[in-house]
């Protein structure tokens, strides 16, 4: 299973960005989502979307970020609006899936940097 994330970059406070992450080599997916990490801190959950449509968001992004998924493309999106400087981090795509009929496992993308600054 491979994950290819893109969409990071530099944006001014109050601006928007959309991250996307495409999963390949996957047979089935249980959940897809995004985590983020800043230097010196633990990686934290930003948003997750399960295969049955349940979502969970970090309190700090509720009402500003929206996670969605294109099942046909095995792609997950994170629409980030009203961005704040504290959203600056490396964002990692996450998939809980399996490449065959075996057990589910956790897979991570390479990370994409989001910088919110004027």
Secondary structure, DSSP 4 states (H G I P E B T S, - for coil): -EEEEE--EEE-TT--EEEEEEEES-SEEEEEEEEEE-TTS--EEEEEEETTS-EEE-GGGTTTEEEEEEGGGTEEEEEE-S--GGG-EEEEEEEEEESSSS--EEEE---EEEEE--
